[in-house]
């Protein structure tokens, strides 16, 4: 999964990123043995935050990204990215109470209350968007328990990840004018495929601004299509940005892509 064509072998090291700061003699031995049969070996640099614009994501996932030039021609679709370990909170008090459950040993018992409230925030956003654009459809993707959206959205959330699920998610991203979700690495693949995003950005993540977004455009279109809102933004505030992206795209695209020197 996500290995591009032309790669002959994959050496997979089953260690967490935090563990890779150490030195493992057995791993060193295996690498030396694996490289012994080659006359020349070149090492490619790995960048934590590369320029995403020139990257053809379809080489890795097999899913074509949303074509920006067809933003208004394709059926309107929005995908929400949801997870249960990092949440969209309704208020500072809600966030404080959620964090207080951890030292009290109540997180597992009570976490579902906040997850359900996050679902309510997403449903409220969907309904606000649909009041203005009745034809828009929605998908919810991410690591979490499915349920609670009825006929309002296609719910692809799951706690059991596999390649088929990941491909279904990427297909949803690829047909989305934009995705909506909370800051985190969970936004990388969605933004690499969708036309744009609206991200709920927590205060304590300002120094990581845009690190989790695979920006696809090198011109001012990125200012229009990648939007960031307060971590306690209301559904109405998030929907306001979504509606603007649908309503104002034609004018913005004409002024900044068509009528330019």
C-alpha positions in Angstrom: 0.0 0.0 0.0 1.3 3.4 -1.1 4.4 2.0 -2.7 4.8 3.6 -6.1 5.5 1.7 -9.3 9.2 1.1 -10.0 10.2 0.2 -6.4 11.8 -3.3 -6.4 11.8 -3.9 -2.7 10.5 -2.5 0.6 12.4 -3.0 3.8 9.9 -2.4 6.6 11.1 -1.7 10.1 8.4 -2.2 12.7 9.4 0.4 15.2 7.7 3.6 16.4 9.1 6.9 15.3 10.0 7.7 19.0 12.0 4.4 19.1 14.1 5.2 16.1 16.3 7.6 18.0 18.0 4.6 19.5 20.6 2.3 17.9 19.7 -1.3 17.3 22.6 -3.7 16.7 20.4 -6.4 15.2 18.9 -3.9 12.7 22.4 -2.7 11.8 23.4 -6.2 11.1 20.4 -6.9 8.9 21.0 -3.7 6.9 24.6 -4.5 6.4 23.8 -8.0 5.2 21.1 -6.7 2.9 23.4 -4.1 1.3 26.4 -6.5 0.9 25.2 -7.7 -2.5 25.3 -4.2 -4.1 28.4 -2.6 -5.6 27.0 1.0 -5.0 24.3 2.2 -2.7 22.7 5.7 -2.8 20.8 7.1 0.2 17.9 9.4 -0.5 17.2 12.2 2.0 13.9 12.0 3.8 12.2 15.3 4.5 9.7 15.6 7.3 7.9 18.5 5.6 8.4 18.4 1.8 6.9 20.7 -0.8 3.7 18.8 -1.6 2.9 20.8 -4.8 5.0 18.7 -7.3 4.1 15.4 -5.7 1.8 13.2 -7.7 -0.2 11.5 -5.0 -1.9 9.1 -7.4 1.5 7.4 -7.9 1.2 6.3 -4.2 -2.5 5.7 -3.7 -3.8 5.0 -7.2 -6.5 7.7 -6.5 -6.6 10.9 -8.7 -7.0 14.1 -6.6 -9.9 16.4 -7.0 -9.5 18.5 -10.2 -9.7 22.1 -9.0 -10.7 23.4 -12.5 -13.9 21.3 -12.1 -14.7 22.6 -8.6 -18.2 23.8 -9.7 -18.8 21.1 -12.3 -18.4 18.0 -10.1 -21.2 17.0 -7.7 -20.7 19.0 -4.4 -19.2 16.7 -1.8 -17.5 17.3 1.5 -15.7 14.8 3.7 -15.3 15.2 7.4 -12.2 13.8 9.1 -13.0 12.6 12.6 -11.0 10.8 15.3 -11.7 9.9 18.9 -8.3 10.7 20.5 -8.2 14.3 19.3 -11.5 16.1 19.3 -13.3 19.2 18.2 -14.5 20.8 21.4 -17.5 23.1 21.8 -16.0 25.4 24.4 -12.9 25.9 26.6 -14.8 24.4 29.5 -15.6 21.3 27.4 -11.9 20.9 26.6 -10.9 21.4 30.2 -13.4 18.8 31.5 -12.2 16.3 28.9 -8.6 16.7 29.9 -9.5 16.4 33.6 -10.9 12.9 33.0 -7.4 11.6 32.3 -5.7 12.2 35.7 -8.9 11.1 37.4 -8.8 7.8 35.5 -12.2 8.4 33.9 -11.2 8.9 30.3 -12.3 5.5 29.0 -15.5 5.6 30.9 -16.6 9.2 29.9 -14.8 9.8 26.6 -17.9 8.8 24.6 -19.7 11.9 25.8 -17.2 14.2 24.0 -17.1 12.0 20.9 -20.9 12.2 20.7 -20.7 16.0 21.1 -18.1 16.1 18.3 -20.6 14.2 16.1 -23.2 16.8 17.0 -20.9 19.6 15.9 -20.3 17.8 12.6 -24.0 17.2 12.0 -24.7 20.8 12.8 -22.2 21.9 10.2 -23.6 19.6 7.6 -27.1 20.8 8.2 -26.0 24.5 7.9 -24.3 23.8 4.6 -27.2 21.8 3.2 -29.7 24.5 4.0 -27.9 26.7 1.4 -26.8 23.9 -0.9 -29.4 21.1 -0.7 -27.5 18.9 -3.3 -24.3 18.6 -1.3 -23.4 15.1 0.0 -21.1 14.2 2.9 -18.8 11.4 4.0 -17.3 10.9 7.5 -13.9 9.1 7.6 -11.4 8.4 10.3 -10.6 6.1 13.2 -13.7 5.8 15.3 -17.0 4.0 15.9 -19.4 4.6 13.0 -23.0 5.7 13.7 -25.1 8.7 14.5 -25.4 10.3 11.1 -28.3 8.3 9.6 -29.0 9.4 6.1 -27.2 12.7 6.5 -23.7 11.3 5.6 -21.9 8.2 4.4 -20.1 7.0 7.5 -16.9 5.2 6.7 -15.3 5.4 10.2 -13.9 2.2 11.6 -11.6 1.0 14.4 -10.2 -1.8 12.2 -7.9 -0.5 9.5 -7.0 -2.3 6.4 -6.0 -1.5 2.8 -9.5 -1.7 1.5 -10.7 0.9 4.0 -7.9 3.3 3.3 -8.6 3.1 -0.4 -12.3 3.8 0.2 -11.3 6.8 2.3 -9.0 8.1 -0.4 -11.8 7.7 -3.0 -14.0 9.9 -0.8 -11.2 12.5 -0.5 -10.7 12.5 -4.2 -14.3 13.4 -5.0 -14.4 16.1 -2.3 -14.3 19.8 -3.1 -12.8 20.1 0.4 -12.4 18.2 3.6 -13.1 19.4 7.2 -11.3 18.2 10.2 -9.2 18.8 13.3 -5.5 19.5 13.0 -3.3 16.4 12.9 -1.5 13.9 10.7 -4.9 12.5 9.9 -5.3 15.5 7.5 -2.3 14.7 5.2 -3.9 12.1 2.9 -7.3 14.0 2.8 -5.7 17.3 1.8 -3.4 15.5 -0.7 -6.6 14.4 -2.6 -9.3 16.9 -1.9 -9.6 20.3 -3.6 -9.1 22.2 -0.3 -9.7 22.1 3.4 -11.2 23.7 6.5 -9.1 22.9 9.5 -10.0 23.4 13.2 -6.7 24.5 14.7 -6.1 24.2 18.4 -4.2 27.0 20.1 -1.4 24.8 21.2 -0.8 23.7 17.6 0.0 27.2 16.1 3.7 26.3 15.8 2.7 23.3 13.7 0.6 25.4 11.4 0.1 23.7 7.9 2.5 20.8 8.8 -0.4 18.5 8.5 -1.7 19.9 5.2 -0.6 18.7 1.8 -1.0 22.0 0.0 -1.5 21.3 -3.7 -1.2 24.8 -5.2 1.7 27.2 -5.4 -0.3 30.4 -6.2 -2.9 32.4 -4.3 -5.5 29.7 -4.8 -4.1 28.1 -1.7 -5.2 31.2 0.3 -8.8 30.6 -0.8 -8.9 26.8 -0.6 -7.1 26.2 2.7 -8.8 27.7 5.6 -8.2 27.5 9.4 -10.7 28.2 12.1 -10.6 28.6 15.9 -10.5 25.4 17.9 -13.9 26.3 19.5 -15.5 27.4 16.2 -19.2 26.8 16.0 -20.9 24.7 13.3 -22.3 28.0 11.8 -18.7 29.5 11.7 -17.3 26.5 9.9 -20.3 26.3 7.6 -19.8 30.0 6.7 -16.4 29.1 5.3 -17.7 26.1 3.4 -20.5 28.1 1.9 -18.0 30.8 0.8 -15.9 28.2 -0.9 -18.8 27.0 -3.0 -20.3 30.5 -3.6 -17.2 32.5 -4.3 -15.0 30.0 -6.1 -16.1 31.1 -9.6 -15.1 34.8 -9.0 -11.9 34.0 -7.2 -10.8 31.4 -9.8 -11.5 33.8 -12.6 -9.6 36.7 -11.0 -6.6 34.7 -10.0 -6.3 31.9 -12.6 -8.1 33.1 -15.7 -7.6 36.9 -15.8 -3.9 37.0 -15.0 -0.9 38.2 -16.9 
